[in-house]
Amino acid sequence: MQTYWVHKAKVPAPKGSYLKSEMSTVDETNESDGGTSTGGSSGDHGLGTERIHTLTKIERLVEWDVALLTSLLQQIIASRGGIVRHIKPLSSEERTIGTNGTVLEECTPIIPLKRFEAQELQQRQRPGSIEISDKVKCQLRGYLSNVASMYKDNPFHNFEHANHVTASVKKLLTRIVNTDETNGLAKGNNKTTGKSSGVNLVDLAGHSYGITTDPLTQFSVVFSAIIHDVDHPGVPNSQLVKENTRSAQIYKNKSVAEQNSVELAWDMLMQDEYEDLRACIYQTEEDLHRFRQLVVNAVMATDIVDKELQAFRKARWETDFSENSALRVLIGGAGESETDRENRKATIVIEHLIQASDVSHTMQHWNIFKSWNEKFFMECYQAYQQGRADSDPSEDWYKGEIGFFDYYVIPLAKKLQSCGVFGVSSDEYLNYAKSNRDEWVREGQSLVKEYLAKYHRQQDQDGTSDSSSRRDSGA
């Protein structure tokens, strides 16, 4: 049963537009060869070319997000056979989900992904035949615009950073699909039928632990990337705990910013004005809970400072990706089902995917790394100048970055490589991480001096501007 807001498209969605060209700049920061255009049906979504030309940078990022999530909604609905019904029966569950404790307490070591029978995969409706109505797109655009407005104007943790992370997530998810010549999806589509040529979706599901065959999983990870730093205060969790902020009290001094981001973004999505959008995302209580669990685990994975969480994730990695089979049996349990093992692997891969994307600038071209490194320095130094940090970050920034590469970034890139899911992207990320580390050793000290000088120049300019404004106003 289809509703008035989702119906089959009479013609394929447009593949080229000014918006697609404009928004390709988001992906360019994630591609070593200059970038690729955004995937999916990324038309102007009813805005019109003249309107697109007048969009601000934030609005353009929102439109890129709209295009990306719209294409994923098409895939979700296609996997359901084009069916979208009203979700009034789920209203009670929507109101109560996530209310029995903190967000962090919802984290689970295994998220049960949806498994599709081989026949379902082979007969799955073509996503391009699904048209998302203007009403749903309007709700999606309104939601994302509100998300963008909830990001603070921090030098680093801002809406642009969220989109940089999202672009990396999109890239890695795409690379799961296009791994090598033995992967059917790498062979292209039949232009007449629109169906993949020689695709064995069952084999693909096994290769990716079920991630690629479940569009809701992919939507959830992209959604998580967009909202993962909503309302970020521009200081680390340790500072929020030290200041004994209200959020620190609410979240028991654990993953404070991350839990706050999930709650704000989720509570807004549950508002009545986004009901039609939610109906496209999930139709059943099972899918609602899976969506929630994926978002919780993905966003919580971006807290890379909490030592307890890090130890927990390391132990899980050893459980499933250790070369020692005896160790896997000892930790995982000999009686564990194959489905549980696959689901745990998928959960681990998803969390590492978003962790890598959150610091993807460290595994990209040197100029991209340098730009984002400067932004993060400015944010940390600004916090210090405002009395919200104990020490001057410029004193240890050079050595700290080397340690970050050695003990987090490079080991993380190696995990992407060893899990065997991301194909050539894992090699690319690791090579860039090593190259950037070496370049930082050579150039880092002089760059820190440049960062400092730039910060103080900007402060002097802002002070001059403020004085001029007061004089002009007669104050």
C-alpha angles and dihedrals in degrees: 000000000000126000132218094263099056123046141147114282117241092209132025117268113263113269100200132049143139088258092056091052093045094048095048086085088076090060093042089073088060101046125076092205096057100282141279130250120261116273130234128038099324102171123145092277093223097309097113127226095269091054092049091055090059098048120122120234092261091049091051090052089050090052091051089052090048091053093047096046092043090058090050091049088055089055093048093052092044089055087056092052093257093298121146121164133176112276100213090124088064096053094099092050091047090055095050104037112112095012098107100082137326125325091248091056088060092064113116131191092225127040111193105229120204113264121212126205116242092248091052091053094047093049097041114140117254109259091220089065090063117086120198109215125240088247093061092041088052091052091047092049091047092049094049092045089055090047089053091051090053091061112094122232094257121154091238114006096061139115092277089058089050090055092046088055091045092053090053091049089051091049095050093046089051091049090054086063098042100046105136146325093286090062109093095216090063090065096069134236134293104254092210100049099024088226126125115266114239094344118167100197091179091061090044091053090053093048092054097034089245097306097116097048095052111070092187089062091052092046090050094053093048090046089050092053091053095050101031097106101031110153092003106175096215094247130086125263090254090064092049089052091048091050089047091226121188091252091052089054093047094050096041094245092294126118088337101172094041095051091046091053092052094048095048095046094042096047090052093049090053092060117116093247091068098048095112090050091051090050089061091051099049139003104181138050088245092056092045091055092045091051091050093047093049092050093048095049094043096050094042088053089066090070096092097162102066104098095204092054091046092052090049092051093046091053091050091050090053089049095062110015102039114118087224105091091188089057091050091054092045094051100032098040127248092243096054116123123245089240091057091049091050092047092049091050090050091050091050093047092050092051093048091046092058092040090056091045092051089061096027092128088072089058099046137073116320093246091054092048092048093050095051093040089057091050092051091048090051091052093049094044091048089054089051092051089050091053094252097118131057098219139033105261092206090069095064103019095103096051092036093060091051089052091047090055094045100044104029119010100045095041088049092051089050090053090054087054098045096049087067097219108103102055117200093356091073091055090047093050093048094047092050091047092054093043093049091048091054092045091050091053088056101039106019100094094052090045092055088054089050091050091052094047091048092050093052092044089054092049091051091050092048090049091050091048092050091050091049091050092052091049092048091050092048093242 
